[in-house]
Amino acid sequence: MSTYSQKRAQPRLRALMVGFAGHQGKEYLPVVREYADIVGGVDVAPAAGALADDWGFPRFTGIGEALKRVDFDVAMVTVPHSEHFPLCRELLLHGKHIVKEKPFAVTEEEARQLIELAEGADRSVYTLLQRNFNPVFQFARKNLARIGDPYWFSYDYHFNLAQPTSGWRASREQALGGVLLDMGYHLIDVLSGMFPEPSRVNAAFVHHYQEMRDRHLEDLVSLMCSYPSPTLSGSLRISRHNHEKSERLCVLGTGGALNVEPQGATLHSTGGRLLERFTRPGPKTDAVRAMIAHYLGHLDDRDVREDHFRRQLTTVRVIDGIYRERSRERNELADRYS
Ligand SMILES: NC(=O)c1ccc[n+]([C@@H]2O[C@H](COP(=O)([O-])OP(=O)(O)OC[C@H]3O[C@@H](n4cnc5c(N)ncnc54)[C@H](O)[C@@H]3O)[C@@H](O)[C@H]2O)c1
């Protein structure tokens, strides 16, 4: 018997798209279809019915209806932040794998609950964070040791939106956080992959628009991170209304410097001699395809799952810790002036 015929053909995965009519959901439809059969979609948006017809799958307006009407292996979840936890909980209780947008969870408590449910059901919950699949960030992680012991990093990530934040991101109840949770999740996760968990983070929350200040949704956040080792510190600035869109991570080490932007990275010796320049070999979309293929291909891989849970728990804990501290300070101030 040939090796080919000895292999059992794996049936194609069946995917349910939850939030498919939104920005991220629409971006993922063609990629998911390469690796799975899309057997249905859940979205409450008025345009979702016509979109589902175009793609040839049934549209449901609630997860309960989808769970009753179609059989699927994995749900792709791309919904506003307030919807993540209740949807994921329901899906795990029904024994479904989940591949989802960030954040993995908003609070450490919810992250722990999801992990417990997933482990109990022997199911995965993977968070889509494209920097982990961008060859430039992979180069950075692999080559970090070449700059000696890192003692400082500086990470900036800015959008140049000309208007106040709108849609669900402008609603406290739906967004559950400002730019730190939304854009900052990516950066805190990148740092979780390179450095230990910070022992202390000092944060400044800044607002461009009064309505965002009123809703306690920061437009800009500036963070100073301290680590268990006194020889490492770092800072981040993340904002929505800068004059230009940019992302840059700079790490200084005892033997050189590493600079990373999504399109390319450089390694320099102390003093500035260029040691290596790395340029992203393909378009941005390659990372998205690689990420979705990887997670759909590892739904039953417990090692990948456990690593993912550990990393996401750290990322969630750091962000949750910053917001808790912020709300403690706010309450203290309110008490002092009441
Ligand atoms: N990785 C990235 O770079 C990136 C970029 C943008 C957004 N995101 C993340 O993607 C998620 C969605 O953001 P978006 O910008 O696509 O938002 P969006 O508003 O464009 O899309 C959300 C969709 O979810 C639908 N929806 C709302 N509640 C639902 C529910 N209970 N069940 C099913 N569908 C529901 C809405 O109708 C909408 O179509 C968020 O978690 C966000 O943080 C990630």
The ligand as an SDF file (V2000), in Angstrom:
LIG
                    3D

 44 48  0  0  0  0  0  0  0  0999 V2000
   -6.2430   42.6480   14.4000 N   0  0  0  0  0  0  0  0  0  0  0  0
   -6.5220   43.8670   14.0170 C   0  0  0  0  0  0  0  0  0  0  0  0
   -5.6790   44.5860   13.4730 O   0  0  0  0  0  0  0  0  0  0  0  0
   -7.9160   44.3660   14.2170 C   0  0  0  0  0  0  0  0  0  0  0  0
   -8.3760   45.4330   13.4670 C   0  0  0  0  0  0  0  0  0  0  0  0
   -9.7070   45.8340   13.6650 C   0  0  0  0  0  0  0  0  0  0  0  0
  -10.4900   45.1630   14.5940 C   0  0  0  0  0  0  0  0  0  0  0  0
   -9.9940   44.1290   15.3200 N   0  0  0  0  0  0  0  0  0  0  0  0
  -10.8310   43.4210   16.3160 C   0  0  0  0  0  0  0  0  0  0  0  0
  -11.9010   42.7670   15.6210 O   0  0  0  0  0  0  0  0  0  0  0  0
  -13.0800   42.7720   16.3960 C   0  0  0  0  0  0  0  0  0  0  0  0
  -14.2000   43.4380   15.5960 C   0  0  0  0  0  0  0  0  0  0  0  0
  -13.7820   44.7220   15.2070 O   0  0  0  0  0  0  0  0  0  0  0  0
  -14.2780   45.3520   13.8330 P   0  0  0  0  0  0  0  0  0  0  0  0
  -13.4650   46.5840   13.6130 O   0  0  0  0  0  0  0  0  0  0  0  0
  -14.3020   44.3170   12.7650 O   0  0  0  0  0  0  0  0  0  0  0  0
  -15.7510   45.7850   14.2480 O   0  0  0  0  0  0  0  0  0  0  0  0
  -17.0130   45.9970   13.2820 P   0  0  0  0  0  0  0  0  0  0  0  0
  -17.9420   46.8640   14.0080 O   0  0  0  0  0  0  0  0  0  0  0  0
  -16.5630   46.4220   11.9250 O   0  0  0  0  0  0  0  0  0  0  0  0
  -17.6150   44.5270   13.1410 O   0  0  0  0  0  0  0  0  0  0  0  0
  -18.2440   43.8510   14.1960 C   0  0  0  0  0  0  0  0  0  0  0  0
  -19.3640   43.0080   13.6140 C   0  0  0  0  0  0  0  0  0  0  0  0
  -19.9070   42.2070   14.6710 O   0  0  0  0  0  0  0  0  0  0  0  0
  -21.3290   42.2060   14.5340 C   0  0  0  0  0  0  0  0  0  0  0  0
  -21.8980   41.8500   15.8420 N   0  0  0  0  0  0  0  0  0  0  0  0
  -22.0960   42.6440   16.9270 C   0  0  0  0  0  0  0  0  0  0  0  0
  -22.6010   41.9320   17.9520 N   0  0  0  0  0  0  0  0  0  0  0  0
  -22.7290   40.6620   17.5140 C   0  0  0  0  0  0  0  0  0  0  0  0
  -23.1770   39.4520   18.0960 C   0  0  0  0  0  0  0  0  0  0  0  0
  -23.5850   39.3890   19.3710 N   0  0  0  0  0  0  0  0  0  0  0  0
  -23.1810   38.3340   17.3420 N   0  0  0  0  0  0  0  0  0  0  0  0
  -22.7560   38.3490   16.0580 C   0  0  0  0  0  0  0  0  0  0  0  0
  -22.3120   39.4680   15.4430 N   0  0  0  0  0  0  0  0  0  0  0  0
  -22.2920   40.6090   16.1620 C   0  0  0  0  0  0  0  0  0  0  0  0
  -21.6780   43.5880   14.0420 C   0  0  0  0  0  0  0  0  0  0  0  0
  -22.9490   43.6400   13.4330 O   0  0  0  0  0  0  0  0  0  0  0  0
  -20.5280   43.8280   13.0510 C   0  0  0  0  0  0  0  0  0  0  0  0
  -20.8630   43.3890   11.7510 O   0  0  0  0  0  0  0  0  0  0  0  0
  -12.7310   43.5000   17.7020 C   0  0  0  0  0  0  0  0  0  0  0  0
  -12.4060   42.5420   18.6620 O   0  0  0  0  0  0  0  0  0  0  0  0
  -11.5010   44.3210   17.3300 C   0  0  0  0  0  0  0  0  0  0  0  0
  -10.6370   44.5610   18.4330 O   0  0  0  0  0  0  0  0  0  0  0  0
   -8.7280   43.7180   15.1380 C   0  0  0  0  0  0  0  0  0  0  0  0
  1  2  1  0
  2  3  2  0
  2  4  1  0
  4  5  1  0
  4 44  2  0
  5  6  2  0
  6  7  1  0
  7  8  2  0
  8  9  1  0
  8 44  1  0
  9 10  1  0
  9 42  1  0
 10 11  1  0
 11 12  1  0
 11 40  1  0
 12 13  1  0
 13 14  1  0
 14 15  2  0
 14 16  1  0
 14 17  1  0
 17 18  1  0
 18 19  2  0
 18 20  1  0
 18 21  1  0
 21 22  1  0
 22 23  1  0
 23 24  1  0
 23 38  1  0
 24 25  1  0
 25 26  1  0
 25 36  1  0
 26 27  1  0
 26 35  1  0
 27 28  2  0
 28 29  1  0
 29 30  1  0
 29 35  2  0
 30 31  1  0
 30 32  2  0
 32 33  1  0
 33 34  2  0
 34 35  1  0
 36 37  1  0
 36 38  1  0
 38 39  1  0
 40 41  1  0
 40 42  1  0
 42 43  1  0
M  CHG  2   8   1  16  -1
M  END
$$$$
